[in-house]
Amino acid sequence: MGVITCNEDLQRLARRRVPRMFYDYADSGSWTEGTYRANAAELARLKLRQRVAIDIGQRSLRTRMIGQDVAMPVALAPTGLTGMQCADGEILAARAAAEFGVPFTLSTMSICSIEDVAAHTGAPFWFQLYVMRDRDFVERLIDRAKAAGCSALMLTLDLQILGQRHKDLKNGLSAPPRPTLRNLVNLATKPRWCWRMMRTPRRSFGNIVGHVRGVEDLASLSAWTNTQFDPHLSWKDVEWIKRRWGGKLILKGILDARDARLAAETGADALVVSNHGGRQLDGAPATIEALPAVVDAVGSRIEVWMDSGIRSGQDVLKALALGARGTLIGRAFLYGLGALGEPGVRRCLELIRNELDLTMAFCGFTDVRAVDRTALVEPP
């Protein structure tokens, strides 16, 4: 492939190089995928206000997210099965993020374990927690994240039950892939992926296998995960987790102003306006639509960030203009990882930084922290 000039280039390359079930896992939503498509479409609908004859010679994208200095207001979101987009994917993505100067978030459902990522990276990372019915396992996960030096805990609140994702069901999603005829035929067309995967021992859920009694193989893992997401999760559990963790806490999955106010009352440090990338409730609003009401509801009591649908630096700027203080990217960096491994994640971040810098300048801003609603043309 020629010069990579945008994240769409990385996506096209990832589609060619990543096995179908794992590419589809990243590039899909639930049910009709209406919310998945709306996340990007509603961002695209917002128009930017161009300004001229303003001194834009000196510009800065640097800011802080929950007190941490960042090269730009972007973090890598927690994504499950990252190590199936590319062998050792979580380690590679964490390295790229640390080198670039933005946070990386490791998912509970990662392929590389907490300990693996900590041992192979030089900077603290964030850990994302799903609340399982097995509370002893949850406590051990929190303690493992502490022991690994994780600098923040991100608690996902919108996966008490699993949204129906048709592509995953049709593909028979599993890690590692089951040796069916269909899978073997598809894998035969992905020699680069297969070669790298054969050279790593990390092929299943590293935070779970070996850490839960009775979960030692693919069959027992599937049976365990199918029963473990907890529909009884409540704000009392959030308070318990905050006490157990004792450090910076981020609450992910907020779409409603009432829930935002409850999140702020917990004393958490940040909340993420998120619809899980359109992978849970199909028909929910796009996150950019939900963002202003959440910002209005909580004011400055808690940092408000946004994810879902962000593919470019322009998307980042639009979220900032509507009140977000930070953003998270998931699919964008996964495409870079699947396309080129660690260099692909770096290239994704470089592209977003360049787009954010240029767009900010065109809109007449020199400091990303000053971006506000005046960057947008108000719709009629």
N, C-alpha and C positions, 0 to 999 in steps of 0.2 A: 504494500500500500504506500502511496505517496506521503506528502507532508500532512501531518495531523494539525488541522487548523481550528477544529471545533469538537465538542464532545459527541456530536453526531457521527463524526469520523471514527471515534473510539467505539461507539455503539455498533457500527457496521462491522468493524473488525472483530469485536467480541462475538457477534452473532455467528461469524464464520469459525471461530476458534473454540468456543465453549460448547460442550454437549447440550443437546436441546433441552433436556429437563432442567438444567441449571440456568441456562440463558432464560428460559421461560419463567423460571422461579423469580428471577430479577425483573423481567419485563412483563409483568402481569398484575392484574387486580382481581377483586372478587366479583362474582356473579357477571353482570354485563360489562364490567370495567368502566362504568360511567364516571364514577368518582376519580378513578385512576386517570382517565383522560381529562377530566375537568380541572384537576390540579394544575396541569400545564396550560390548558386552554384559557383559564381565568387569569393566569399570570400574563399570558400573551396579550390578553385583551386590554390590559392597562397600558396607557400611552405615556411616554416620557416627555418632560418639558425641556426643550433645548434652550440654553442661554448662551449669549455671546459677549465678547469684549469684557470678560472677567479674567483677572490674573489667575491662571490655573497652573503656573509654572512649578509650584511645589505642592505635592499631593501626598497624603498618607492614608493607608488602609488599615493601619494598626489600631487595635482596640483591646478590650478585655472582655472575657466571658467568665462569669462567676469568679472574678478576681484574677484570672489567668491571662497573661499577655498572649495575644494571638496576632499572627501576621495579617489576618483579615477576619471578618466576622463569620467564619465558616468552620464547622467541625464535621468530621466524618461520623455519620450516623451508625448506630448498631444495625448490622444486617446479618441474618442467619445464613449459615452455609457459605460464608465468604470464602472459606478454604476449598470450596468446590468450584468456584469461578476460576481459580488458579491454585495450584499446590502451595500450601503454606500461606494462603491468601491473607489471613489476619496479621501474620507477622510482617508480610511485605507491605500491607497497607499502613500498619502502625509505623513502620520505619519511614515510609514516604511522608506521612503526616508530621512526624517528629522533625524530619529534615526540613520540611517546608515551614513549620512553625504553627500548625493548627492541631487541635485535639483529635484523637482517635478514640472511638467508643467500641469496646468489645461486647458482642452479644452473648447472652447466656447460651444461645443455640449456635455457638461458633464451632468450627472444626478444630482449630488450635485452642488449647486450654489457656486459662488465665496465667498459669505458671509458665507455659511455653512462650507466650507473648512477652511476659516480663523478663524472661531469661534471654530473649533475642532482640530486645529493643533497649534503647538508652534513655528513654524519657517516660515519665509516668503517663498512664492512659486512664480513660474513664471506663467503668464497667456498667453494663446494662443488665438489670435484673428483671426476670419474670417471676411472679409469685406462684409457686406450685403448692399443691395440696400438702406435699411432704415438707412441713415447716422445718424439720431438722435439716433437710437438704438446703433449704433457703438460708438458714443460719450459717451452715458451713460455707455456702457460696459467698456470703457477705464476709465471713472471716477470711476466706481465701483471697478475696479482693483486697482486704486490708493488708494481709501478709505480703501481697504482691506489690504494694505501694500505690494502688490505684488512687487517683487524686479526686475522683468524684464518683458517685453512684447515680445511675440513671434508671429510675423505676418506670417501667412501661405499664400504663394503666388500662389500655384499650384492647388487651388480649386475654380477657377472662374466658372467652370462648373463641374458637377459630372461625374466621370467615370462610365461606366456601370458595375455593379458588379452582376453577374448572381445569385450567392447564395442569396444575400440580396433580390433580386427581387422574386426569387422562394419561399423564406421563408416568404415573406410579412413582412420584418423587421419593427418593431415598438417598442416604449417604452412608457408604458408597452406593453407586448404582447397582441394582440387581442385574445379574447376568442373563437378561432375557434376550431373545433374538433381536428384537427391535433396538434395545440399548446397545448390543454389541455391534450391530450394523452402523448405528450412529457414531459410536466411539471409534470405529475404524476410520471415520473421516476426520478425526481430531487427533492426529499423531502427536502434535506438540503437547496438548493437554495430557494425553495418556503417558507420555514419556516423563513428564514432570511429576505426575501423580504416582507413578511406579517408584520414584526415587524418594518419596516421603512416607513416613509411617502414619502421618496424620490424615485419616480418611473417614473418621466418624466424629460424633459430637464429643469433643475433648473435655468439656466441663461436666459431662454427665457419665459417660462410660467409665467404669472403674471407681466412680464416686457415689454411686447409688447401689445399695444391696440388691443383687439379682439382675442387674443390668450389665451384661458382659458382651452382648452381641447385638446384631441388627434387629432380630426378632424381639428380644426382650426390651430393647430400647423403644421400638415402635409401640409396644404394648404399654410401656410406662408413660411415654409422652402423650399418648391418646387419652390418658385418664388424669393427667397432672395439672393442666391449666385450671386455675381455681375460679369458678364462677362466684364464689363467696367473698372475693376480695372487696374490702371496704376501706373507708378513710381511717378506721382504727388500725388496720394493717399498715397503712402508710405511717402512722405515728410510731408503731412498733418498729418498723424498719428504720425510721429516722433515728430512734434511740439506739438500736443495735449498731447501726453504721457509724453514727457520731461525726460524720464529715459532711462535705458538700453534697447536697441532694438535688437532683433534677427530676421533675415529674413530666413524663412524656405521654401524649395522647389526649390533650385537652382540646375540645372544640366549642364548648358551651361556656358562656360568661359565668353561669352559676358554678360550674365545676372549677373555673379559674379562680373565683373568690375562695372556694374551699381549699384549693391548692395553695393559695397565698396564706391562708390561715394556718397551714401546717408548719410554716416556717421554712419551707423548702427554699432553695436559692434561685431556682429557675424552673420555668415550665416550658414545654414545647407544644405549640399549636400543631397538631398532627392528626391525620386520619390514617396513619400506618401506610402511607403511600397508596391509598385506595384499595387496601388489601383486607379491610375488615367490613365496615358497613357501606355497601354500595348504595349510592343515593345520598350519602352525607355531603355537606358542602365542601367545596375546595378549601384548602387551608387559608389561602389568601383572602377568601370571602369571610372566613370566621375570625381572622386575625384582628381587625379593628375593634370588634366588640369585646374581645378578650383583653386587649390593651386598655380600653376604656374602663373595664371592670376592675382591674387590679392596679392601675396607675404605676407607681414606682415601688410598690411593696415587694415585687418579685420580678426578676428578669424574664422577659417574654421572648422566646425564640420561635422559629417556624421551620418545619420541614415539609416534605411531600410536594413534588413537582418542580423542585429547583434543579435546573440543568445548566444554568449560565450565570455569569456575573451580573447580567441585567436582571435576572430573577432575584438575585440577592439584593440588589439595590431597591427593587420594588417592595420586597418584604421590609427592608429598613425604612423605606418611605412611609409605610403604613404602621410603623411603631415597633417592629421587632428589633431587638438588640443583638441578635445573632441568628444564624441559620445552620441547618444540618443538611448534608447531601448523602444520599444512599446510592441510588441507581447510577448516578453520574460516575462515582468513583469505582463502582463494580464493573462498569463497562471498561474503564481504563485498566482495571486489574485483569479482566478476562482477555483484553486485547493484547496487553504488553507486560503484564506483571507489575512489579514495583515501579518501573519507569512510566507505565501507563497511568498509575495513580498520581505520580508527580506531574505528568503532562495534563491531566484533568485539572489539578489544582492551579497549574500555571495558566491554563486557558481561562478559568474562572477569575483568577486575579487580574489578568489583562483586561477581560471584559468589564469587570467591576471598575477598574481604574479608569478606563476610557469613558465608560458611561457616566461615571461620577463627574468627570471633567466636562463632558458635553452638557451636563445638567447644571454646571456652574458651581460645583462643590470641590473643595480641596481637602477636606477631612471627612472620612467616612462616618465619624461620630456625629457630624452635623447634618447628615442627610435627613430630610423630613418630607412631609407631604407635598411641599412645593416642588419636589422633583417630578411629580405626576401631573398630567393634564387632567383636570376634573372631567368626568364623563358628563354629557349633557343630561 
